[in-house]
Amino acid sequence: MQFVKGMINKRLLIKNLLAHNDENSFYDKKRKLNIGEKEGKAKFLKHICALSNSNPENNSYIVIGVEDEDNEIVGVDFFDDSKIQNLVNAYLENPPLVAYENIPFPHLPGDKVVGLVSIRSQSNKICALRKNIWKYYGGTVFFRDGSISMPKVFDIEIKDVNSEIVSAIESHAQNNIELTLDGVFDFMNSRKDYNPTYKVFKEYFVVCWAGKEKRQNGDAYYSRVDIALINEQVKLFYSELDEVSISLSEDQFKIVEYVQLGLQETYKYYPLEEVVITFKDNVSYDIESKLLFDPPQFDRKTLYHLYNSNNALIDKLKNKIPLSKNEENDLLNLPATYLICYFNDFKEAKEKLEDAKPHLKTYNGKVYSLYKESIRILRKVRYS
């Protein structure tokens, strides 16, 4: 996956979008996004399709983590976008280029960001649903009608009515030296606990990162990692749980992410994904990601036992039956165990994990954050 970025301060862009207009044919806002479920995925694809068709000459945007009534910025969890283009390509005919970026705001907690989806039509051809999803039929074409994405019969020429207004909004969001310096100081102050540092690439781009370092066989690994491209106010990576290795050259910043997986207290780290950011002389950069994951295989008899135990635990939560101390410990392993079962060809394990969401969320924050981590890994692997 590859995107060439412009030099827009995305935090400023979001403020301009919120201040300048209500939702319209080039901009939409959402409280949250759920592409883990059929309905949420279908609605997301509908909006992408409609914005691409209604605004073929410009960027369109979806801002996520904003209250609809009063534009209050409440934020959402960091969302790893690396496979979102694959999802769009799989479901849309003449798909636009789509990027999802995580934008930090000073008043939000460290684990919350505002999501910014940028959409750019790649051709003058109409974008349409490629196949059925949820209650939408393959072949359906969506357009924006004011602030609503509607199915329409395409029988008119698309008129470009937004170029001027989109250009004005984007030009008011250009980065400058003051915003960059403020961003560096903000990052260094807010991440004091974890040795924040920075590097300037190509005399222009500033990357800041922080993490809890540990050394193993002479190599450095980091947890509680936070990486930001300051010029654009974009969080490039955020994780509380994983181990990450970071390496730099004069024009590249490379992140290799590892996930810890295992059964019954025997855990190992497996490489999940490599992300390479290459900075260029023409004040642009590319991000390329490569999946490295080779799922661990386990004894099927053991997996059947654990899979059935997981199902029994979820039944207890559903029926509000108190858990024993041992069962509470097993519940912490449940998301990762379902994940391993899925990687070992227990096809229903994915649905079981997704169905468990409301019960784990109600039970406690720790098990719910482990659930979210498992879903994140699953999403990366599924759309690769």
N, C-alpha and C positions, 0 to 999 in steps of 0.2 A: 504493500500500500504506500502511496506516495502523494504528498500534497506540497505544493509550493505556497508559502505564506506571504502575505503582504505585511506592511508595517503599521498595523492599526492597533492602538491600545484597546483591547477588547472590553476592559472594565468601563472605559469611557464610551465605547460604542453601545454597550448595554444601557448605560445611563441616558444616552441620546435617543435610543430607540424608545425607552420608557417615557421620556419627557416629550418627545416630538410627536408621537402618534399613538392613537389607539390601534388595536390590531387591524390590519388591512391586507391588501393583496401582496405585500412583500414581507410581512412580519406577523408573527403569532407568539403568544406567551402561554405558558402552562405552569400549573402548580407543581406537577411532577410528571414523570414519564415512566411507563412500565412496559418495556418491550419484552419482558420475560413471559408475558401471557398473551394469548391470541388476540384478545380485544385491544389491549394496549399497543401491540405490534401493528395491528390493522389500522388503528387510528393514526399512529405515527406515520405509516406509509401513505395514508390518505393525505395528510398535511404536506408531506414532502412532494407528492405528486401534484397537488393543487398549487403550491407555491412555485414549483418549477414551471408549470404551465402558465400561470398568471403573470410571471415575471421573467420572461425568457432571456432578457438582455442584461440582467443585474443579479447581484447576490440577493437572496432572501434569507430571513433569519427566524429561528424559533428560540425564544428565551425561556429557560426552565428553572423554576424555583422562585416564582413571583406570584403573589396573591392577585387574583383576577380583579377584585373590586377596587383596591386602592393602590396597586402596584408595589406593595411592600415586598422587599427582597428578603425572603425567608431561607432560601438555599435548599440544596438537595445533596445527597451523598456524592462523593467523587465517582465519576462513571468512566470506565475505561472504554474508549471508543474504537479501539483498533480494528474491530471487525464489522463496524456499522455499514461501511460501504458494501461489504459482501452481502449483508442482509438486503440492502436497497437493490443491489444488482440482481439478487435472486428473485425478488418480487415485482420489480418494475421494468416495463419495456421502455427503452430510451431513458435509462436512469440518469439523474443529475449527479454531479459530484457533491458529496456530502461529508462534512467534517463536524465532529462533536468536540468541543473544547470546554475545559473546566476553569472557571474564572473565579479567583478568590476575591472576597470583599472584606475589608478590615473589620466590620462589625460582626461577621459570622464566625462561629467556632471553627477551629482548624480543620475539622473533618467535613465541613460543609462548603459548598461552592455554588455558583450559578452556572447552569449548563447553557452553552451557546452552540446551536446547530446552524451551520452556514450551508446554504444550498445554492448551487450554480448549474444552470442548464448547460448541457454539453453540445446540444444541437438545436436546430430549429424544428425538430420533430416533436410531436405530442408525446408526453409521458403518460403511460397507462398501467393499470395493474396487469401483471403477466399471468397471474393465476388466482383462484379463489382464496380468500382469507377471511375468516370470521363471517360477517354477513355481506361482505363485498364480493362481487363477481369479477372473475378475470375478464379483462377487456374494458373495465370501467375507467372513464377519464374524469379526473377531478379538477375543478377550478376554484378560485377564491371568489366568493360573493360577499364583498365587504370583509367582515372578520370571520366568515364561515367557509369551510371547505366543502364544496357541494359536487355531487356527480352531475355532469352536463353532457349533452350531445354536442359534439364538436362540429359546428357548421359555419363558424366565423373565423376571420383572420385574427390572430392574437395581436393586440396593439401594445406597444411599449409605452406605458404612461408613467413609469416610475424612475427612469434613469436619473433625472435631475434631482429628485428628492433623495434617492439612495446615495448618489454621489455626495450630496451636501451633508448627509448624516455621517458618511464614512470620512469625509475630509475634516469634519469637526472632531473626529476621534483619532487623528494622527498623533503618533507618539512624539515626545520631545525629551530633552536632556533632564528637565526638572522632574517629569513623571518617572523617568528611569531611575534617577537617584533616590527619589522618594520610595520607589518600589524596592530598591536594594536595602535601604535602611529599615523599611517595614519588615522585610523578610528576616534580616539579621536580628532585629529586636524580638520578633515573635517566635523565633526558633532558637533562642539562646541555649536551651537545655541540650541541644544535640549538635554542637560544633558547626554552626552554619558557615558556609564558605561560598566563594563565587569565582567565576572565570569569565573573562571577556574573549569572545571569538570574533575574528575578522575586524577587530577594532570597533565593533558596533554592538554585537549581541551579548547580553549579560545573562548567564545562567547561574542561579543560586541553588544550593542544595544543602540538606541537613539530614542526619540520620545517626542512630546509635551504632557505633562501630564495634565489631568484634573481629579478632584475627584468628585465622585457622591455617596452619601450614604456611605461614608467611603471607597469605592473601587476606585482604580486607573485605568484610561483608557488612551490610548495613540493614538494620530494621528501623521501624518508625520513620520511614523515608519520605521526604517531601522535596520535590524538584520543581523549580519554576523558571519559565522564560520571562524575565522581567520586562523586556521591551513591549511585549504584547499582554502582560498580566495574565499569563496562562499557566495553570498548574500542569506540568507534563506527567507527573507521577505522584501518587500518594498511596501509602499503605501502612497500616499499623502492624500487620501480621507477617508479611513475607520477608524473606532475605533477598537482598539485592547486591549485585556487584556493579561498581561504577568504574569506567575507564575513560581517559581523555586523550585526545591528540590535539594538534594545532587547529584542526577544523572539524573534529567530531567529538560528540558526547555519546557514550554507549552505556546502556543499562541492560543488565541481564537479570531477569526476575526468576526466583526459585520459589517453589511451593513445597510445604511440608506435608507429606501424606504417609499414612501407615495404618496399621491395625493393632489394637490391643497393646498400646504403649511402645510399639516398635515403629519409629518414624524415620524417614529419610527425606533429604531435600532433592527435589527433581527440578531441572531447568524448565521453565515454562515458556518464556518469550524473551527475545532480544529486540531492543529498540535502539536504532542508530539515528541520531540527529546530525545531519551534515550541513555545516554553514558555508555559504558560498560568497565569492567576491562581489556578486551583484546585489548584495543586501537582501538575500532570500535564503531560505533553508528548506531542506527536505526531511521528512520523518519516514523511516521505513521500519516496519516491524516484521519479525520472522518467528513463527511458532517453533519452539524446540521440544515441545512436550512429547514424551513417550510414556503412556500411562503404565503404571506398575500393575503386574498381574499377580493374583493371589489364589490360593487354594479355594475351589468353588464350594466345598463342604463348609468351610469356615465362613465364607461369604453368605451362604444360605442362612446359617445360624444368625449372623449379625443382621442380615436384611430383615428376617422375621422379628428379631428383637426390636429393631427400629420401628417396624410397623406396630408392634405391641405398645411401645412407648408413646407413639403418636395417638393411638387409640385411648390410652390413659389420659393424655392431655385433653383430647376432645371431650372426654367424659368427666373431666375435672377430678380424676382420681389422684390423690397425693402420691408422689414418687418417693421411693426409699433413697437412702444416701447413695447406694451403688447405682441406682437408676438415674439419679441426678448427674453422676459422673458419666454414665453412658450417653446421656442426652447431649453433653458437650461434644462427644465424638460423632453424634448422629449425622450432622451435615456432611462431614468428610467421609463417613462410612457409606452413605448413600452415593456420594460422588464416585468412590472407588467401585462400588457395585455397578454403577452405570458404565464406568470405563471397562468393566469386566463382563459386559454384555447382558446385564440385568436391565432390560430396556425400560421397565416400569419405574425404575429407581428415580429417574429424572422427575417424573410426574409426582411420585411420592414426596420427593424433596420440595417441589414447588407447592404441593398441597399442604405441606407442613408449615408454610410461612406464617399464617395468622396465629397458629398455636405457639410457635417458637417466639414470635414477637411479643405475645402476651405473657409468656412465661418469664423471661428476663432478658436484659440487654446483652449479656455476654453471649448466650447461645444464639441470639438473633444476629449479632455481628459475625459469628462464625458461619451462620447460614448465608449471610450476604457475601462473605468471602468465597464460599463454595459456588454460589451462583455466578459470581464474577469469573471464576476459573472455567466453569461450565460454558459460559457465554463465549469466552475467548476460543475455546476448543471447538465449539459447535459451528461457529461461523467462519472458521479458517478454511 
